[in-house]
Amino acid sequence: MELGEQISRSGNCDSNSKGDCFVSIELTQSGGVNFELESKVKVFYGKSIERLCRSILDFFSIENAVIAVKDNGALPYVIAARIESAVKQLVASEKEFLFDFLTDNLYQSNKDRFRFSRLYLPGNTPYMMINAGLHKPNGIILDLEDAVAVSKKNEARYIVRNALRSQNFFGAERMVRINQGELGIEDLAFIVPHNVHVILVPKCESAADVYKIEEEIRRIKKREDLIQDIFLMPIIESALGVENAYEIAASSNNIVAVAIGLEDYTSDLGVQRTNAGTESLYARMRVVNACHAAKIQAIDSVFSDVGDMGALAENVKRSKSLGFQGMGCIHPRQISVIHENFAPNWNEIERAKKIVNAFHEAEKNGLAVVSVGTKMVDPPVVKRQLKVLELAINLGILSKDWRNEYVG
């Protein structure tokens, strides 16, 4: 290969790319490493940026090169991701330049945690990741699929990998949406070893799609000697996926939820998505029923109008009434609306308290039949109301000792 062809590029340098950088590397035959930096903070951080860049090139045994960095406020893990991506366009290497894990990112998840909200963040836009956890979503999704241009998918993997290690998630469940097909299989090497909690599997249409992902996860976990759980959330986005909803939902013990993606689903049907949602009611109910049958969570699609909080609130209430237990979001301002409307309201809590208390009183008196007012209450109703109270307790809305304080 001629020297003129030994040039690689990675990153973004337009005016909208805050918190990012653009890196170009040209291999040369001699002259050592020549470093060029363009940055508004060069006076303050120029030397530390240069040290980082030189250390990465040295790590990959690059002795002669011209490296140019256009910095727009990138954090060290972002700069490192961009350089490694550029280096590996030029040099074949299995080595990875990794920062130590941020201690705050070493927590685990569990299968039954709340997933009312999950905030999508583009995997190649690091600036959006910086304060995302401060908005308190239940989950943060670093998206390698639809939110990343095809030409940027490979370099986005390095950003997502480094973010999993170095970006504080502030307790949110750590999620990544991988790509479809073989690209998604390749994505796994960048996320499985780095304490990802939930992997979202897009365009899932059968149990076979889940099996392929699980097989590769097992292979990587064995290689890396990992023991922690890695959960899955298939996303159903087609007519075929809807028809196979239960097969997908029940295909693995590692599946914690199934989500529905209505933009792609309605596109598959050739219809327009509406706020009323009548065009997708069958699909949503099919997914909800499959999830409840498989004893996992049903997660509704994102609401795309980030400016209409009233319509979002109505959509969440409708979603909750259908049996969904969470919803995706694409803007932080949607999070509180989703949480407020998925949480049980005071009337629901009071009704649940009345029914559950009557059940306990009936049991104490040896009665087989529970009545509340003029209505008879059967066990499935009691079970449902117990779930309402459990949710209220876990959300901090209701005291654990509510029965001791209860006055009917």
C-alpha positions in Angstrom: 0.0 0.0 0.0 1.3 3.4 -0.9 1.8 5.9 1.9 -0.7 8.3 0.4 -3.4 5.7 1.0 -2.4 5.1 4.6 -4.7 7.7 6.0 -7.6 7.0 8.4 -10.3 9.3 9.9 -12.7 9.0 12.8 -15.1 11.2 14.7 -17.1 14.4 14.0 -16.0 18.0 13.6 -19.0 20.0 12.6 -20.4 22.8 14.7 -23.1 20.5 16.2 -20.5 18.0 17.5 -20.0 19.3 21.0 -18.1 16.9 23.3 -16.5 15.1 20.3 -13.4 15.3 18.2 -12.2 14.4 14.7 -9.0 12.4 14.3 -6.9 11.7 11.2 -3.9 9.5 11.2 -1.4 9.2 8.3 1.3 6.5 8.6 4.8 7.6 7.5 8.1 5.8 7.0 10.1 7.9 9.3 10.2 11.1 11.4 8.5 9.7 14.5 5.0 10.9 15.6 4.0 14.4 14.7 1.1 15.7 16.6 -1.3 18.5 15.5 -4.1 19.8 17.8 -6.9 22.3 17.1 -8.9 23.0 20.2 -10.4 26.0 22.1 -9.0 24.5 25.3 -5.5 23.9 24.0 -4.0 26.3 26.5 -5.5 24.3 29.4 -5.6 20.7 28.1 -3.3 20.6 25.1 -0.5 18.8 26.8 -2.7 16.2 28.4 -4.5 15.5 25.1 -1.1 15.1 23.4 0.1 12.7 26.0 -3.0 10.6 25.7 -2.7 10.5 21.9 0.9 9.5 21.9 0.3 6.9 24.6 -2.4 5.2 22.4 -0.2 5.2 19.3 2.6 3.7 21.4 0.2 1.1 22.8 -0.4 0.0 19.2 3.3 0.2 18.3 2.9 3.0 15.8 6.3 4.8 15.6 5.9 7.0 12.6 2.8 9.0 11.9 1.1 12.3 11.6 -1.9 12.6 13.9 -4.2 15.6 13.7 -7.0 16.1 16.3 -9.8 18.7 16.0 -11.2 18.8 19.5 -14.6 20.2 20.4 -14.6 19.5 24.2 -14.2 15.7 24.0 -13.7 13.8 27.2 -10.6 11.5 27.3 -12.6 8.3 26.7 -14.1 9.9 23.5 -10.7 10.9 22.2 -9.3 7.5 22.9 -12.3 5.8 21.1 -11.8 8.0 18.1 -8.0 7.3 17.9 -8.4 3.6 18.4 -11.0 3.5 15.6 -8.7 5.4 13.3 -5.7 3.2 14.2 -7.6 0.0 13.5 -8.4 1.2 10.0 -4.7 1.1 9.4 -3.3 -1.7 11.7 -4.7 -5.1 12.3 -4.7 -5.6 16.1 -6.6 -7.6 18.7 -5.5 -5.3 21.5 -7.9 -2.8 23.1 -6.9 0.5 24.7 -9.2 0.5 27.8 -9.5 2.9 30.7 -10.1 1.5 34.2 -13.7 1.0 35.0 -15.4 3.9 36.7 -16.3 2.5 40.1 -19.8 3.9 39.9 -20.5 1.7 36.8 -19.8 -1.7 38.5 -23.4 -2.2 39.8 -25.6 -5.0 38.5 -29.2 -5.2 37.4 -32.0 -7.7 38.1 -34.7 -9.3 36.1 -37.7 -7.7 37.9 -36.6 -4.0 38.2 -38.8 -1.3 36.9 -38.5 -0.3 33.3 -41.1 2.5 33.0 -38.7 4.6 30.9 -35.7 3.9 28.8 -34.0 6.8 27.1 -32.5 6.3 23.7 -29.1 8.0 23.0 -27.3 7.9 19.6 -24.2 5.7 20.0 -22.0 8.0 18.0 -23.0 11.2 19.8 -21.1 11.2 23.1 -22.2 14.7 24.1 -25.7 13.4 24.7 -24.4 10.7 27.1 -22.7 13.1 29.6 -25.7 14.1 31.8 -28.3 11.6 30.6 -28.4 9.7 34.0 -29.1 12.9 35.9 -32.6 12.9 34.3 -33.3 9.6 36.2 -34.6 7.3 33.4 -35.0 3.7 34.5 -32.7 2.7 31.7 -30.2 4.4 29.3 -30.0 2.9 25.8 -26.8 3.5 23.8 -28.1 3.0 20.3 -25.9 1.4 17.7 -28.7 0.8 15.2 -31.1 3.3 13.7 -29.5 6.4 15.4 -26.1 5.7 13.7 -25.3 6.3 10.1 -24.1 3.2 8.2 -20.7 4.8 7.6 -20.2 5.5 11.3 -21.3 2.2 12.8 -17.8 0.8 13.4 -16.5 3.9 15.1 -19.6 4.1 17.2 -18.8 0.7 18.8 -15.6 2.2 20.4 -17.6 5.2 21.8 -20.2 2.8 23.3 -17.6 0.5 24.7 -15.7 3.3 26.3 -18.9 5.0 27.6 -19.9 1.7 29.3 -16.7 1.9 31.2 -16.2 5.6 31.8 -19.5 7.5 31.6 -21.5 7.6 34.8 -25.0 6.2 34.3 -26.1 7.3 37.8 -27.8 4.0 38.6 -29.8 3.7 35.4 -30.0 0.2 33.8 -27.2 0.1 31.2 -28.7 -0.9 27.9 -27.3 -1.2 24.3 -29.4 -1.6 21.1 -27.3 -3.6 18.7 -27.6 -3.8 14.9 -29.5 -6.4 13.0 -28.1 -9.6 11.7 -24.3 -10.2 11.5 -23.5 -6.5 12.4 -25.3 -7.1 15.7 -23.4 -10.3 16.4 -20.2 -8.3 15.8 -21.4 -5.5 18.1 -21.5 -8.0 21.0 -17.7 -8.1 21.4 -17.7 -4.4 22.2 -20.4 -4.5 24.9 -20.6 -7.9 26.6 -17.3 -7.6 28.5 -18.1 -4.1 29.7 -21.0 -4.7 32.2 -23.9 -4.1 29.8 -27.1 -5.0 31.7 -29.7 -5.4 28.8 -29.1 -5.9 25.1 -31.9 -4.8 22.9 -32.4 -7.1 19.8 -34.0 -5.1 17.0 -36.3 -6.4 14.2 -36.7 -9.7 16.1 -39.0 -12.0 14.2 -38.4 -15.5 15.7 -36.9 -17.4 18.5 -34.0 -18.2 16.2 -33.0 -14.5 16.2 -32.7 -14.7 20.0 -30.7 -18.0 19.9 -28.0 -16.5 17.7 -27.5 -13.6 20.0 -27.4 -15.9 23.1 -24.9 -18.2 21.5 -22.5 -15.4 20.9 -23.0 -14.0 24.3 -22.2 -17.3 25.9 -19.0 -17.6 23.8 -17.8 -14.2 24.8 -18.6 -14.7 28.5 -16.7 -18.0 28.5 -13.7 -16.3 26.8 -13.7 -13.4 29.2 -14.6 -15.5 32.3 -17.7 -13.5 33.0 -20.4 -14.7 35.4 -22.9 -11.7 35.6 -26.3 -11.9 34.0 -26.8 -10.2 30.7 -30.5 -9.7 29.9 -32.2 -9.4 26.6 -35.1 -7.2 25.3 -36.2 -8.2 21.8 -38.0 -5.5 19.9 -40.8 -6.6 17.6 -41.2 -4.4 14.6 -42.8 -6.4 11.9 -46.0 -8.3 11.1 -44.1 -11.6 11.3 -42.6 -10.6 14.6 -46.1 -9.8 16.0 -47.4 -13.2 14.9 -44.4 -14.9 16.7 -44.6 -12.8 19.8 -45.1 -15.6 22.3 -42.4 -17.7 20.7 -40.0 -14.8 21.1 -41.1 -13.8 24.6 -40.6 -17.4 25.9 -37.4 -18.2 24.0 -35.0 -17.5 26.8 -34.8 -17.2 30.6 -32.6 -14.1 30.0 -35.4 -12.2 28.3 -36.7 -9.6 30.8 -39.1 -7.8 28.4 -40.3 -7.5 24.9 -40.7 -4.1 23.3 -42.8 -3.1 20.3 -41.5 -0.7 17.7 -44.4 1.0 16.0 -42.6 3.1 13.5 -41.3 0.1 11.7 -44.4 -2.0 12.3 -46.7 0.5 10.7 -44.3 0.9 7.9 -44.4 -2.9 7.4 -48.2 -2.7 7.2 -48.0 0.3 4.9 -50.2 2.5 7.2 -49.7 5.8 9.0 -49.0 5.8 12.7 -51.5 7.9 14.7 -51.8 9.1 18.3 -55.0 7.1 18.6 -53.1 3.9 17.8 -56.1 2.0 16.3 -53.8 0.8 13.4 -51.5 -0.9 15.9 -54.0 -2.1 18.6 -53.9 -5.7 17.5 -50.1 -5.8 17.5 -49.8 -4.1 20.8 -52.3 -6.5 22.5 -50.6 -9.5 20.9 -47.3 -8.4 22.4 -48.8 -7.6 25.8 -50.6 -10.9 26.0 -47.4 -12.8 24.9 -45.3 -11.0 27.6 -47.8 -11.6 30.4 -48.1 -15.3 29.4 -44.3 -15.6 29.5 -44.1 -13.7 32.8 -42.0 -10.8 31.5 -42.5 -7.1 31.0 -44.3 -5.6 28.0 -42.7 -2.3 26.8 -44.5 0.1 24.5 -43.0 2.0 21.6 -41.5 5.5 21.8 -43.8 8.6 21.5 -42.2 10.6 18.8 -43.7 14.1 19.4 -41.3 15.5 22.1 -43.1 18.8 22.2 -46.6 17.6 23.2 -46.5 16.4 26.8 -50.3 16.3 27.1 -50.6 13.8 24.2 -47.7 11.8 25.7 -49.5 11.6 29.0 -52.7 10.4 27.3 -50.6 7.9 25.3 -49.0 6.5 28.5 -52.4 6.1 30.2 -53.7 4.3 27.2 -50.6 2.1 27.2 -50.9 1.3 30.9 -54.6 0.4 30.4 -53.6 -2.1 27.7 -51.1 -3.9 30.0 -47.8 -2.3 29.1 -45.4 -1.7 31.9 -43.0 0.8 30.3 -42.2 2.9 27.3 -39.3 4.2 25.3 -38.4 7.8 25.2 -36.3 10.0 22.9 -36.0 13.1 25.0 -35.3 13.6 28.7 -38.4 15.8 29.1 -40.5 12.8 28.4 -39.2 10.8 31.4 -41.2 12.4 34.3 -44.4 12.3 32.3 -43.9 8.6 31.6 -43.1 7.9 35.3 -46.0 9.8 36.7 -48.5 8.1 34.4 -47.3 4.6 34.7 -47.2 4.8 38.5 -50.4 3.9 40.3 -52.5 7.0 41.2 -54.0 7.6 44.6 -57.4 6.2 43.7 -55.8 3.0 42.4 -53.8 2.7 45.6 -56.8 3.3 47.9 -58.9 0.7 46.0 -56.1 -1.8 46.2 -55.7 -1.2 49.9 -59.4 -1.8 50.5 -59.4 -5.0 48.5 -56.2 -6.5 50.0 -57.2 -5.5 53.5 -60.6 -7.2 53.0 -58.8 -10.3 51.8 -56.6 -10.5 54.8 -59.6 -9.9 57.1 -61.5 -12.7 55.4 -58.6 -15.1 55.7 -58.3 -14.2 59.4 -61.9 -15.0 60.0 -61.8 -18.2 58.0 -64.0 -17.0 55.2 -63.5 -18.3 51.7 -65.3 -15.4 50.0 -64.0 -11.8 50.0 -66.5 -9.0 49.6 -65.8 -5.2 49.2 -69.0 -3.2 49.5 -71.6 -5.0 47.4 -69.1 -6.8 45.2 -67.5 -10.2 45.5 -63.8 -10.3 44.9 -62.0 -13.4 43.5 -58.3 -14.3 43.9 -57.1 -13.0 40.5 -58.4 -9.5 41.5 -56.6 -9.7 44.8 -53.4 -10.8 43.1 -53.6 -7.8 40.7 -54.2 -5.4 43.6 -51.2 -6.8 45.5 -49.1 -5.9 42.5 -50.4 -2.4 42.6 -49.4 -2.0 46.2 -46.1 -3.6 45.7 -45.4 -1.1 42.9 -46.5 1.8 45.1 -44.2 0.6 47.9 -41.2 0.2 45.7 -41.8 3.7 44.2 -41.9 5.2 47.6 -45.5 6.3 47.3 -46.8 3.9 50.0 -45.4 2.8 53.3 -44.4 -0.8 53.8 -46.4 -0.8 57.0 -49.6 0.5 55.3 -51.8 -2.2 56.9 -50.8 -1.1 60.4 -51.8 2.4 59.5 -54.9 1.5 57.4 -58.3 2.7 58.5 -61.0 1.3 56.2 
